[in-house]
Amino acid sequence: MRTAAYIGHAFHGRTKSTVYFKDILNSLYDRVDEFSFDPDGGDNFDYPGLLKQTYDSYFFFQTENLLERVIQWLPGDKFLIPMYDAAILRPTEYWRGFTGAVIISFSSVLQSMFQRAQCDTV
């Protein structure tokens, strides 16, 4: 049984703006568990809940700040889908800390920055 964890913003859960992406994951995995993060709620993310279960893949949707805290403890494949507005403000060196994760980018500008940082990208 193939399993995945989807880690996203609570805002997207309320607006349903990422339903399409979760539908894609549900078509590819037998089980997808969702973890929600509210950046306006302080450091309230359920790290123990995420780390107690082992998944084949982890998808961090616009939550690179969470991935950078747990990347070294996660087995399996790790994917990061950063938000353009936040990602473009970070220096190239910041992205080098995501070795071991694949960054999925829909922007040619970000793609170039990630490649300069020698990140694994698609």
N, C-alpha and C positions, 0 to 999 in steps of 0.2 A: 504494500500500500504506500503510495507516494503522498507525502505531506508537505505543506508549506505554511509559513507564518507570514501574514501580511501586517505590516506595522505602518500606520498612517495617522494623519491628523484627525482629531475629533470633528473639526470643522467640515472635512470632506464627508464624514459620516452623516452629519446633519444636512448637508446640501445634496448628498447622493452624487457628487461630481466625479467620484472614482468608481462607481458601480461597474462601468465598462471594464475597468482593469481587474476588478475582483471576479467578474464573470469570466474573463480570460483565464485567470488562475484556476477557477473552479472547473474549467474545461480541461485543464492540464494535470490537475492533482486530484487525488481521491478525497483529500480533506484539506481545507484551508481554514486555519484559525486566525481570527482578526484581533489585533491589539491596537488600541487607540491611545493617542497622545494629545493632550491639550496644552499647547505651549503657553497659554495664558494662565494655566493653573500651577505654575511653578514646576518643580521637579517631582511630578506626581506619577510618572510612568511605572508600570508594574514590571520592573526588571526581573524579580523572582519568578513571576508567572511566565515570562518569555524564556528564561533560562532553565526552568525545570523540565521542559519538554524538548526533545530533540526532533528537529525537522530536517527534511531533505533539502529544503530551500527556504531562504529568508528574503522577503522583499520589503525594503525600507522606502516608502513612498514619501519623499520630501521630509525625511526625518534623519538626515545625516548626523545631526547632533546626538541622536540615540545610538546609531550604528557605531560611531567612533568610540563610545563608552563600552560596547560589548563585543566588538568584532573579534577580539582575541579569544573569546570564550565560546563562540558559535561554531559548531561543526557544520558541515554541509555547505551548499552554495549560498553565497550572499550577493544580493543585488541591491543597488541603490538607484533610485530615480529622483534626482534632485530637482528642486524648483529653480527655474532660471533666475528669478529676482534675487534669491538668496545666494545661489551658487556663484553668480558673476561677481559678487562683492568679496568673495574669499580669495586669498592669494593662491597662486598655483601650488605653492609648497604645502598648503593645507591638505590638498587632495592626495598627496603622496602617502598620507596615513591610512588610506583605504586599500592598501595592498591586500589581496585576498578577496576583494569584492569586485564584481562587474558593475560598472556604471552605465546605466541606460539613459541616453540623452537624446532629446528631440530637437536639439539646437546645434547648428554647425559651429557657432561661436563657443559654446561650452565644450563641444566635442574636441575642438582644437586645444582648448585649455587643458582638458583631461589628458589628451595625448602628450602635451608638453610636460605634464606631471607624471608621465609614464604609467597611467592607469589603464587597466583592462576595461575597454569600452565597447559598446555596441550601439 
